[in-house]
């Protein structure tokens, strides 16, 4: 199975920009690249913060772009999202028995579990897994087939990353999530968004991947406090392949427009500047 991860699209109503960027224009390029490059993916998953302020118009703009994807889309919510506006535009999105945007999908290659960590009751952007959502997670972890990897997706990390402000708005009750995992089953991989940086590692033995945002990024800054330092570093999406129990993740810098050349090309190797490289490999 192959799939693509996008996250933190932070859409605003059509025609508006955010931090000087146009999320719709940027997603349009990602969609074109994905359609042209990944003809055999099972789905594209967007792991939350679909909209920045949560207006219905922002979700309508997002729907227009996602509707151009050839592959099916799985949508998740993040701290910037508004559940009612999202539902109004995406009535067919996942919905569990309690109305949360979460689901377990069992495929031949892997089990995909998506969690809803949005807490609309608190304005600070931290995430939560309430009792109903923890119960959903427990049911998923205990009922999923054990003969294939279980991939867990959630917007908020349950642990500290070292990015000071972001650590104050992580999943507020990560220990409760851990208790469920500890008494049931460790996911084989944990995929998240929220931090707007590419980060990988392990959490209590579980390998994790945090996807860089589609829009603005969070700075590589471990000193800033009291606010989130932002940048315009280039975005990417990830292309993931799951086969024979193995998980391989590639990052695609879809905005890259620099030179492409063969590393074996002697003319390219001899170039002493980017201009010369372009001239020699034309
Ligand atoms: Fe975000």
Boltz pocket constraint, residues with backbone or C-beta under 6 A from the ligand:
constraints:
  - pocket:
      binder: B
      contacts: [[A, 8], [A, 10], [A, 48], [A, 49], [A, 78], [A, 80], [A, 194], [A, 195], [A, 196], [A, 213]]
      max_distance: 6.0
